[in-house]
Amino acid sequence: MISITEKEFAQLSNYIKENYGINLREEKKMLVIGRLHNVLAEHNIEDFSQYYQYVVSDKSGKAVSTLLNKITTNHTYFMREKTHFDYLKEKVLPYLINSVRDKDLRIWSAGCSSGEEAYTIAMILSEFFKQEKLWWDKKILATDISEKVLSIAKNGIYHKEQIAPLPEMWKKIYLKKYDEENFVFSENIKNEIIYRKFNLMEDVFPFKKKFHVIFCRNVMIYFDNRTKNELIRKFYNSMEYGGYLFIGHSESLSGDTAGFKYIMPSVYRKE
């Protein structure tokens, strides 16, 4: 297996941090070697210095896409941190249904991974709005930097063990059998979600309209404090007043993160 020198690791990790915000600490060295070993072998690359040049010089974007797919964990599951979904259904949506203008509800699943979060939000919206959903524009934007997980999300096919945490009624209404082991989401639910590749490290978010709800859970654990605070500032500027931000239970906002009010653990509101 090809080893990586201190200089090579610093070069590669600095590139990833500066461009994608992910902070690869020293203890991640072996993870980087293990996950990228086959990539180097496949392209007959002799060391990580040569691999770095390969990544930065590839204009097609395929090399960096592969790099991101390899080093990101993208571990998630249905109904993860269920209290968030309960709060969305019981508190946030009842507020928004009476305050959103023009029935134009905007929700963003940032760092959506393989789609479990976005599909859960879509099912909650369908259940909440019922017949009223015909009169609302409520598509969910779901973004990630990994094309691999976005492909899984777009397909909407999950193993029966993966969908086990979902309510039985949801399974009957929103999913159908794909084969002996897997289920697929109905087109009605798929069509409620717009999947896009997006880098949260963009200097300026390009959205024309602001969001009422942003989910960005278990993403900022990979960022240092400066990167995290900068991202929170961009979320704040991309959100309507009174909007809600959901982050992971293991994450928190620092007291000097201006504008967001603490509501409950991992739930904040723009004021």
C-alpha positions as CSV (number, residue, x, y, z in Angstrom):
1,M,0.0,0.0,0.0
2,I,1.3,3.5,-0.9
3,S,2.2,5.6,2.1
4,I,1.7,9.3,2.5
5,T,4.3,11.7,3.8
6,E,3.6,14.6,6.2
7,K,4.0,17.1,3.4
8,E,1.7,15.2,1.0
9,F,-1.0,14.8,3.7
10,A,-0.8,18.5,4.5
11,Q,-1.0,19.4,0.8
12,L,-4.0,17.2,0.2
13,S,-5.8,18.1,3.4
14,N,-5.3,21.8,2.9
15,Y,-6.7,21.6,-0.6
16,I,-9.8,19.7,0.7
17,K,-10.3,22.2,3.6
18,E,-9.9,25.3,1.5
19,N,-12.3,24.2,-1.2
20,Y,-14.8,22.0,0.6
21,G,-14.5,22.9,4.3
22,I,-13.7,19.4,5.4
23,N,-11.0,19.4,8.1
24,L,-8.9,16.2,7.8
25,R,-7.0,16.0,11.0
26,E,-3.7,14.1,11.5
27,E,-5.5,11.0,12.8
28,K,-7.3,10.6,9.5
29,K,-4.1,9.7,7.7
30,M,-4.7,6.0,7.5
31,L,-8.3,6.6,6.5
32,V,-7.1,8.6,3.5
33,I,-4.5,6.0,2.5
34,G,-7.0,3.2,2.8
35,R,-9.8,4.8,0.9
36,L,-7.6,6.2,-1.9
37,H,-5.2,3.3,-2.4
38,N,-7.3,1.7,-5.2
39,V,-7.7,5.1,-6.9
40,L,-4.0,5.5,-7.2
41,A,-3.5,2.0,-8.4
42,E,-6.2,2.3,-11.0
43,H,-4.6,5.4,-12.5
44,N,-1.0,4.1,-12.1
45,I,-0.2,6.9,-9.8
46,E,3.0,6.3,-7.8
47,D,2.6,8.6,-4.8
48,F,0.3,11.2,-3.3
49,S,2.2,14.1,-4.7
50,Q,1.4,12.9,-8.2
51,Y,-2.1,12.2,-7.1
52,Y,-2.6,15.8,-5.9
53,Q,-1.4,17.1,-9.2
54,Y,-3.8,14.7,-11.0
55,V,-6.7,16.1,-8.9
56,V,-6.0,19.8,-9.3
57,S,-5.2,19.5,-13.0
58,D,-8.3,17.5,-14.0
59,K,-10.6,20.0,-15.7
60,S,-13.4,17.4,-16.0
61,G,-14.1,17.4,-12.3
62,K,-14.2,13.6,-12.2
63,A,-11.0,13.3,-10.1
64,V,-12.1,15.6,-7.3
65,S,-15.6,14.0,-7.4
66,T,-14.0,10.6,-6.8
67,L,-11.8,12.1,-4.0
68,L,-14.9,13.5,-2.2
69,N,-16.8,10.3,-2.6
70,K,-14.0,8.4,-1.0
71,I,-13.2,10.6,2.0
72,T,-16.8,11.5,3.0
73,T,-18.6,9.1,5.3
74,N,-22.2,9.9,4.4
75,H,-23.7,7.7,7.1
76,T,-27.4,8.4,7.7
77,Y,-30.7,6.6,8.2
78,F,-34.4,7.1,8.2
79,M,-35.9,8.9,11.2
80,R,-32.4,9.9,12.5
81,E,-32.8,12.4,15.3
82,K,-36.6,11.9,15.3
83,T,-37.3,14.8,17.6
84,H,-36.5,17.2,14.8
85,F,-39.1,15.7,12.6
86,D,-41.7,15.8,15.4
87,Y,-40.8,19.5,16.0
88,L,-41.1,20.2,12.3
89,K,-44.6,18.6,12.2
90,E,-46.0,19.9,15.5
91,K,-44.5,23.4,15.8
92,V,-42.8,24.6,12.6
93,L,-45.3,23.8,10.0
94,P,-48.4,25.0,12.0
95,Y,-46.5,28.4,12.3
96,L,-45.4,28.5,8.6
97,I,-48.8,27.6,7.2
98,N,-50.2,30.8,8.7
99,S,-47.2,33.1,7.9
100,V,-45.8,32.1,4.5
101,R,-46.8,34.4,1.8
102,D,-48.1,33.2,-1.6
103,K,-48.1,29.6,-0.3
104,D,-44.5,29.3,-1.4
105,L,-42.7,27.2,1.2
106,R,-39.0,26.7,0.8
107,I,-37.1,24.0,2.7
108,W,-33.4,23.0,2.2
109,S,-31.8,19.7,3.1
110,A,-28.1,20.8,3.0
111,G,-25.7,17.8,3.1
112,C,-28.6,15.5,2.2
113,S,-26.4,12.4,1.8
114,S,-28.3,9.5,0.3
115,G,-31.7,11.1,0.6
116,E,-33.3,9.7,3.8
117,E,-33.7,13.1,5.4
118,A,-35.3,14.8,2.3
119,Y,-37.7,11.9,1.7
120,T,-38.8,12.0,5.4
121,I,-39.4,15.8,5.2
122,A,-41.4,15.2,1.9
123,M,-43.6,12.6,3.6
124,I,-44.2,14.9,6.6
125,L,-45.3,17.7,4.3
126,S,-47.6,15.4,2.4
127,E,-49.2,14.2,5.6
128,F,-49.5,17.7,7.1
129,F,-50.9,19.5,4.1
130,K,-53.2,16.7,2.9
131,Q,-55.6,18.0,0.2
132,E,-54.2,21.5,0.7
133,K,-50.9,20.4,-0.8
134,L,-52.3,21.1,-4.3
135,W,-52.3,24.8,-3.6
136,W,-48.8,25.0,-2.2
137,D,-45.4,25.2,-3.9
138,K,-43.4,23.3,-1.4
139,K,-40.6,21.5,-3.2
140,I,-37.6,20.6,-1.1
141,L,-34.1,21.4,-2.3
142,A,-31.6,18.7,-1.3
143,T,-27.9,19.2,-1.9
144,D,-24.6,17.4,-1.4
145,I,-21.1,17.5,-2.7
146,S,-21.0,13.8,-3.4
147,E,-22.4,12.7,-6.7
148,K,-22.4,9.1,-5.5
149,V,-24.9,9.7,-2.7
150,L,-27.0,12.0,-4.8
151,S,-27.4,9.2,-7.4
152,I,-28.7,7.0,-4.6
153,A,-31.1,9.7,-3.4
154,K,-32.4,10.4,-6.9
155,N,-33.1,6.7,-7.5
156,G,-35.0,6.5,-4.2
157,I,-34.4,2.7,-3.8
158,Y,-33.8,1.4,-0.3
159,H,-33.4,-2.0,1.3
160,K,-36.3,-3.3,3.4
161,E,-34.0,-3.0,6.5
162,Q,-33.3,0.6,5.8
163,I,-37.0,1.6,5.7
164,A,-37.8,-0.4,8.8
165,P,-37.9,2.7,11.1
166,L,-40.6,4.4,9.0
167,P,-44.2,4.3,10.1
168,E,-46.1,1.4,8.6
169,M,-48.7,3.7,7.0
170,W,-46.0,5.7,5.3
171,K,-44.6,2.5,3.8
172,K,-48.0,1.6,2.4
173,I,-48.7,5.0,1.0
174,Y,-45.3,6.3,-0.3
175,L,-43.3,3.2,-1.1
176,K,-43.8,0.2,-3.4
177,K,-41.8,-3.0,-3.9
178,Y,-38.9,-2.8,-6.2
179,D,-37.6,-6.4,-5.9
180,E,-37.4,-9.1,-3.3
181,E,-35.2,-7.0,-1.0
182,N,-35.8,-3.4,-1.9
183,F,-38.5,-0.7,-2.0
184,V,-38.7,2.5,-4.1
185,F,-40.4,5.8,-3.4
186,S,-43.4,6.7,-5.4
187,E,-43.0,9.4,-8.1
188,N,-45.4,11.7,-6.2
189,I,-42.8,11.9,-3.4
190,K,-39.8,11.9,-5.7
191,N,-41.2,14.8,-7.5
192,E,-41.3,16.9,-4.3
193,I,-37.5,16.9,-4.1
194,I,-35.0,18.7,-6.3
195,Y,-31.5,17.1,-5.9
196,R,-28.5,19.2,-6.8
197,K,-24.7,18.9,-6.3
198,F,-23.6,21.9,-4.2
199,N,-20.6,23.0,-2.3
200,L,-21.4,24.7,1.0
201,M,-18.1,26.5,0.8
202,E,-19.3,28.7,-2.1
203,D,-18.6,32.3,-1.2
204,V,-22.1,33.4,-2.0
205,F,-25.1,31.2,-2.1
206,P,-26.9,31.6,-5.4
207,F,-30.5,31.3,-4.3
208,K,-33.0,33.9,-5.5
209,K,-35.4,33.3,-2.7
210,K,-34.8,32.7,1.0
211,F,-35.6,29.5,2.9
212,H,-38.1,29.0,5.7
213,V,-36.4,25.9,7.0
214,I,-32.9,24.6,6.7
215,F,-31.7,21.2,7.8
216,C,-27.9,20.9,8.0
217,R,-27.3,18.0,10.3
218,N,-24.1,16.2,11.2
219,V,-22.2,18.1,8.5
220,M,-20.4,20.8,10.5
221,I,-18.7,18.2,12.6
222,Y,-16.2,18.0,9.8
223,F,-15.5,21.7,9.9
224,D,-13.3,23.9,12.1
225,N,-14.8,26.8,14.0
226,R,-14.0,29.4,11.5
227,T,-15.5,27.4,8.6
228,K,-18.6,26.6,10.7
229,N,-19.2,30.2,11.7
230,E,-18.9,31.3,8.1
231,L,-21.4,28.7,7.0
232,I,-23.8,29.7,9.8
233,R,-23.6,33.3,8.6
234,K,-24.4,32.3,5.0
235,F,-27.4,30.2,6.3
236,Y,-28.6,33.2,8.2
237,N,-28.4,35.4,5.1
238,S,-30.3,32.7,3.1
239,M,-33.2,32.4,5.5
240,E,-36.4,34.3,6.0
241,Y,-37.0,36.0,9.4
242,G,-38.7,33.5,11.7
243,G,-37.2,30.6,9.8
244,Y,-35.8,27.5,11.5
245,L,-32.3,25.9,11.4
246,F,-31.9,22.3,12.4
247,I,-28.4,21.0,13.1
248,G,-27.1,17.6,14.4
249,H,-27.6,16.7,18.1
250,S,-23.8,16.5,18.5
251,E,-23.5,20.1,17.1
252,S,-24.2,23.5,18.6
253,L,-23.9,27.1,17.6
254,S,-21.6,29.4,19.6
255,G,-23.1,32.1,21.7
256,D,-21.7,34.8,19.4
257,T,-23.5,33.5,16.3
258,A,-25.5,36.6,15.7
259,G,-29.1,36.5,14.8
260,F,-30.0,32.9,15.7
261,K,-32.1,32.3,18.8
262,Y,-31.7,29.0,20.7
263,I,-35.0,27.1,20.7
264,M,-34.1,23.6,21.9
265,P,-31.0,21.4,21.5
266,S,-29.9,21.6,17.9
267,V,-32.9,23.8,16.8
268,Y,-32.4,27.6,16.2
269,R,-34.5,30.4,14.8
270,K,-33.6,33.5,12.9
271,E,-34.8,36.7,14.6
